């Protein structure tokens, strides 16, 4: 299992580097596929992945990405409103085929997966986005690594004993601190090699810390949904890791936070 997980992880890193390096349509297409796959996995939890009401989320995902890629972002909110209305229309017209919880699950899938993960593409599309998008992985993967190391060696106080018994408060602090430190170092690299920016280490340390905080929420939220529905993994797409939502749960949360931190702290 460890060997399979390691090999899958290496392949994932190589693919991620390639996709983010090329940017543009390549990153957009890859992010769209991740979004559709993630929506499918979440809807499968509620047994809606092959139902009419579920197809509303797939169609909305494709339309939403098309608006972003072809620079029609002014129509994003109208499309989102139409999507919500369409889901509710299917709910009432076919009543009692679907429940109110089914309708809410479809709407959640679109916002939780599609909208949140689209910020990976939006960050890559920024000026110097190729360098900035690395922050997503600093905040998620560095946080995971540091939290694990500190938790194993120093963890004494359980953070969420019923939801994730292995996570500790010490691990949480270690993960946030580790992301902040690596973020600061990356800020120095950015300032010296990519984009001259005053107080770059401080700015990127703050982004790293904030991103790590929400990465923990993303991880726990994905775990909570699985526990509530008695499933081990969201899918089997990635050997040794599970599904898209199992591997990208924290990235889904960190990407929007990093995008707006970059927007408001750098401009």
Phi, psi and omega in degrees: 000317180298318180297317179298315180297319180295312180297318178297320179297319179297315178298318179299316180297316179298315180296318180298316179299315181296313182297316182284333178295314183287327179063201175052226183296329180295310178296319180298314181295317180295318179293322177299315179297320177298319180297312180298317179297319179293319177298316180299316181298317181291319179292330178295329177301322182261010178059040180241004188293336180241022180257159181305315182295330177289326179298336177300323180289322178296313181296316180298324179297313180296314180296317180301314180293323178299320178296320180293313186292320183264018170061046173243043186297341179293345180261003183298310182296316175303320180294320178298318179296317178298320179300311180299317178297321180296317179299314181292327178295315177299320180299313184279324182291323182264006183309134009258034181302318181242154177261170176298327178293325176297314180298318180293325179295320179294316179296318178299317181302318180294311183287316184294320183260298188299304185295315184294314184286341179297341181289344171298313177294319182296323176293316179297332183278351177290162170297133187063023182298331179299327178277320184291328185294340177298333181300330179301317183281332174298315185287332183262304185285319177295319177301314180300314183295312181293320179297319180295312182297314180291320180297318181293321185271330188231352186295124179231331184253118181292135181276308178224080188302327181278328183271312182218085187300335184278345181276136182238162177296321179297320177296319177302310181296318179297320179295316179295316179297317180297318179295322179294318181294312179295324176299318179297316178297320179292327176298321177297318178298315179300314183297325184273336189236342187238306191210117182288122187216128178293140178057031182305314180301320180292314181301313183285334174293318178296315179299318179299317181292314180296317179298322179294322180300312182285336176298322178296318178298317179299316180296314182290324179297316178298320179293321181296319179297319179295317181294318179298333184248011174056049175235150181274312180227158178284336181190188180233020184298320184251107183305128179086348182241337183102223182260187180299314182291335176289325184266329186250017184300318181283326179297324179303324182274324184287326185303310179298320181298315180295319180302312183284331173297315178298319182296315186270333183269334180248318179101000000 
